[in-house]
Amino acid sequence: MFESLSKIALAAGFIGAGAKSFLSYYINGPKCEKWPLWFQVRRDAYVHVVKETAYAPLTDDQIEQVDFEKIAAAEKKGNMTGRELPRRLGQVKQSAIDVSDVPIDEDLFSGAGPAEAGLRQLTAKDRCHGSGEASREIPYEILVPKAMLKTADTGEKKKALFTCVPLDGDNRRIILYLHGGGYRYGSPASHRLLVGRIALRTGLRCVSVDYRLATPHPYPAQLHDAYIAFCYLLQQGFVPGDIVIAGDSAGGNLVLILTLLLRHTGVTGIRGLVLLSPWADLAERRPSIEYNRPYDTLFAHPLTSPLDHARMYYAPGRKLSLEMLTDLSHPLVSPINGEFRDFPPTLIQAGDKEVLYDEITQLYENIRTANDPRHAGKYVYECYPDMIHVFQQVFDLPQTKAAISSIGTFVREL
């Protein structure tokens, strides 16, 4: 009964926050010039719920009070589900990678900083599953744009689309998509409509990976799964120059650290990267965390809290220390500190009202200045006025339509 009353109170608060926002819009005008009424009302109601359901702020002195297993169970229960992909966008099929079919040389991880030990352990664990025990699988979705289905609508060719067997010409290319969600939420299902639109605009198949989530699976489990997924595509006959890697928010972070890890293991020549509001720095908080807080939808605990997103992802249950701060600053955790010379062509999109705005802008500058000015056109930063974190998932905004169209143009011209 108490749970039912809590849900009723939460729903009432949601409606109340929306009504207050509605009145404010007509009395005081929009909070941002480019916000339509429906967007401001939806944003304000959502933020109200986030604040009401957020865990109370804690310090490391209270870390023993945190039940991380309970938090993980609640997050799993509350994880977003997806909608069916409209037929006008294409088709989607679920499949899975059997990790025992993708051989990984763990010695390639030597020297990979704070990721090395974890990557080695996870690889060894995958290799040594018990006799008679099924090997681990990494679920994924493959989204095929409608236009591609039309041109390959018969027999073996259509089957080939779903099994990732390379086709001739431009159809050989593919997008590996890594979803966002702070490494604790999200799935291919929650991002299906976004990835479907990207597939439609680029004209390419998208493989959307259901990598393991924290806190049950802390760093570097997500990087391990992404690395295996990339190797799986190579195993299917693709080469790095066929593969565009894309992701949003934490998925953008994963795109970057995967690219840096691939370079470390000797893989170069990736076709390109697409980063939507990438989380680039887990160790440092920049001013936009505060000055854009009144506009964005992201809610973050300070790094000093054991409930901070970065700490819940990297080392849940551990107290903050100089060693942890050093690890969090490593390029394979915070890619903003990476070496970007000869980096793949990269498109970065962000909104100037998101709390990560400063670090995203710095990330772009780091990439641009690390490379020959004659190749500046390979690195593109699109900042959309008045837009918030991963606005590309708000499909009715004209800025979203423009952003996804720009992704299509960028990828087609690679």
N, C-alpha and C positions, 0 to 999 in steps of 0.2 A: 504493500500500500504506500509506504514511504517513497519507493521508487516511482510509482505512478504520480504521486503528488509533485515530486521533483520535476518530472517530465512536463506536467501541466504548468508548473511555475516557470520552467524554462521556455515553454511555448508562449506563455503570456508575456514574458520578458522580450522574446523575439518580436512579437507583434507590437508591443509597446515601443521598442526601439525603432522599429520600422515606421510607426506612426509619428514619433517624434522627429525622425529624419525627414519624413514627408512634409511636415509643417515647417521645419527649418528651411527646407529647400525653397518653399514659396515665400517665406518671410525674409530670410537672409540671403537667398540665392544659393547656388551650388557651392560646395566646399572647393571644388576645382572647376575651372571654366568648361572643360570638356566632358564633365560628368553629366549624363542624362539623369533624370529623376529616378528611373527604375534602378539604375546602377548605384546611386548614392544610397537609396533605401535598402537595397540588398546588401551592400557593403556594410552599412551601419548595423543592420540587424545581425549579420554574421559575426561582426566584431563583438557585439554584445554577448552572443552565445559563447564565443571563444573565451572572453574574459570571465564569464560566469562559471565556465567549466574548467578553467585553468587550475593547476595545482598551486597551492599557496607557496610563496617564495621561501626557500630554505637556504641555509648555509652548510658548509662542510661539517660544522659542529653537529648538525642534525642529520647527517647522511645515514646514520643507522636507522632512522625513522622511515626511510624510503623503502617501500616494497616494490622492487623493480619487476618482479614476476607479476605482481598484480597490475602494475602499469602496463606491462607488455600485453597481458590478457585483455585489458580494457581497450588498448589501442587496436589489437587484432579484431576485437568485436566491433569496434567503431570504424574500421577501415572502409573506405568508400567503395561502393560497387559501381559497375559501369552500365551504360545503356547499350542497346543493340546498335550496330553500325548501320546507318541508313543505306539502302541499296544504291542510292545516287552516288555514294562515296566509294563503294566497292564491296569487297567481301573480306571476312576475317575467319581465321581458323586457329584453334588452339593446338599446340604441340608441345614437345618437351625435348630437351637435350639430355641424353644419357651420358653422364660425365665419364663413365668408364670407356666410352667410345672416343673420347677426346684426350689423347695422351698429352700430358703436361710435363715438361722438364723443369723440375723445381730448382735445379741449379741455376737456371736463368734469373731467379729472383735474388741471387747473391748480390749484396750491396744495395738492396732496395729499401734502405732506411727502416723506419718503424713498421713497414709492411712485410719485411722479409720473413721474420719468424712466423707470423700468422699465415702468410701465403704458403710457406713450406708445410706447416702443420695441416692446413686445410687440404692441400694437395695429397699429402700422405694419408690423411683420413679417407679421402675419396677413393684412393687406390686400395685401401686395406679393409673394405667392408667385409663383414663376416661371411662365412660359407653359407650358401643358401639364402643370403640376405640380398634384397634388391639393391642395386646401385642407386646412388642419388640422382635425381633429375632436376633440371632447371626448366620450369615451364616458360613458354613464350607464346605470343600471338604473332602471326604473320598477316599483315593487312595488305591486300592487293587492290590497287586503284581500279575503278570501273573501266577506264580506257584500256588498261592492260588485259583485262578479262575479255573485252570485246575482240582484241586482236589475237587472243589465244584461247578461243572458246571451244576447242575440240580436243578430245582424246588426250594423248600423252602430254601435250604442251600445257594444258590446263593443270594437269597433275603436277607437272614440273614446277609451276608457279608456287605450289603449296609445299613442295619439298626442297625449295631453295636451289634446285639445279640451275646453273647459269644458262641464260638464253643468249641469243646472238645480239650484237649491236648494243644500243643504249640500254636495252632491257637487262643487260648483264649486271648493271649497278644495283645497289641495295642500300637501305638505310638501317643502321642498328640504333634503336631508340631505347634510352634509359630514362625511365620516368622519375619525376620528383616526388617530394613528400617528406623532406627532412630526414631521409633514410629510415623513417619509422612508420610511414604511411605510404599509401599509393600502390598501384599495380598496373599492369597493362589494361585491365578493365576500366580503372578510374581515368585513364588517359586515352581510351579508345577513340573518342570523338576527335580529340586533338590530333592524334597520330593518323587517323583516317583522313583528316583534312590535309595534313602534310603529305601523305601518300598521293592524294588526289592532285595537289598542286605541283608536286615534283614529278609525278608520273612514275614513281618507283615503289617497289615493295618495301614495306617497313617491318622489321623484326623487332618486336617490343618485348623486352626481357623482364620476367618476374623474379628479380634477384632477391636474395635473402635480406630481411629487414632487422635493424636493431630494435629493441635492446637484446632480444634472444640471440641475435647473431651480430655481435659488434664487429667493428673494423678489424681486418680487411675482407670480411666475407663478401661484401658487395663488390669490391674490386676483383676478388677471386672469380665470382660468377660472371662479371662483365668480361674478364679476360678469357674465360672458358667460352663464352658466347662468341667472342671475336674469333678465337681459334676454331670454333665450330664452323663459322662461315668460311674460313680458309680451307677447312677440311672438305667443305661442299664444292670447292673449286673456285671460289672467289679469290682475288688477290687484294692486297691493301688498297690499290688504286681503284677498286670497284666499290669500296665501302665508305659511306658517309656516316659519321657517328653524331647523333643528336641527343639532346636531353634538356630538361628544364629543372631549375632550382638545384636540389641535391643531385638530380640526374645530370645537370650541367657540370657539377663538381666531379661526378663519376666519369663523364666524358673526358674531362681534362686529365684526371689522374690515370685513367686507362691509357690515354694517348702517351703520357709521360712514361708509364710502365712499359708500354709496347716499345717505345724508343729504347728504354733501358735494356730490354730483351732482344734488341736488334731489329725490330719491325719498324720500318719507315714507309713513307709514300702513301699514307692514308689520303683518300680523295678529298675530304674536307670535314669540317666540324660545324655544327649548328648549336648554339648555346642560348637558351631562353632564360633570362634572369639567373645566371649561374651563381651558385654559392661558392665563392672563390677563396674565402679566407675564414678559417675556423678559429683562428687564434687571436685576431684583433677586431675590435669594434670601432667602426669609423663614425663620423658625425651624423651621417644620414640615418643611422639607427635611431637617433633621437629626433632629428628635424623632420623626418618623414613618417614618424610614428602616428601622427594624427590622420594620415591618409591611407597607409598601407593596411593590409589585413594580417600580416605576420605578427605573431606575438612571441617574444623571446625572453627567456630568463637570462640574467647576467652570467658571464662565464664563471663567476664565483659560486654559482648555485649548482648543486649536483643534478638539477633538472635541466640544465642548459642543453640545447639540442646537440651541440658539438660533443659535449662530454657523454651524453646518453648514447651517442653513436660510436664514439671512439673507445671509451672505457667506462661503461656504466658501473657505478658503485665505488669508483676510485676517487680519492680526494685529489684536488688540484695541487700540482707540484711543479717545480721548475722543469723536471723531466717531462711531465705531460705537456707543458707549454711548448717545450722544445719540439716534442713530437708533433703537436698540433700545427706547428709552423713549417714542418717539412713539406716539400712540394708534392709528395704523394698523399698528403692530407689536405694541405692548403695550397692548391696549385697556383695561386697568385704569386708564389715565390719560386715558380719553376723557371727553367731555362727554355726560352721560346725561340731560339735561333732556328731557322728553317722549319718553322712550325707549319702544319697543314693550313690551307686556306680556311679562314674562320669567319663565320657570321655570328655576331653577338647582338641580341635584342634585349632591351631593358626599358623600364618606365622611369621617368624622373621623380616619381612620387613613391618609389619603393625603398624600403629600409636598406637594401643592399646596393643602392645606387652608387655610392662612393667606391665600394670595392670592385664593382663591375666596371666602372669607368677606369679605375686603376689597372685592372686586369687587361683591358684593351690597350692602354698605354704601354704596359709592359710587353705585350705581344708585338705591338707596332714598332716600338723603339728597338726591339731586339733583332729586327729584320731590315734588310736592305730597303731604303726608301723607294727604290725603283720598283719594288714589289708591294708597295703600300696598298694597291687595289685588291690584294689577296685577303686583306684583313678589314672587315667592315663592322662598324658599330652603329646600330640604329637605336636612338633613344627617343621614345615616344612621350610627348608632353602629357602630363597629368595622369599617366598610366601607372598602375601598381604592379606588384610582383606577379609574374606569369599571367598577365592580362590576356594572353593568347587563349586562355581557357574560357574566357567570357565571349562567347561566339557572336553575340548580337552587336558588339561594339564595332564601329567602322574601323577603328585602329587595329582590331584583331584581324579583320579581313585583309587589311593592308599588310600587316605583319606576315600572315601566312602566305599571302601572294608573293611577298618579298623573299620568303624562304624558298618558294618554288623557283623563282627567278635565279636566286643565288646557286641553288643546287643544280639546276639545269645547265648553267653556264660554267660549271666546274670542268 
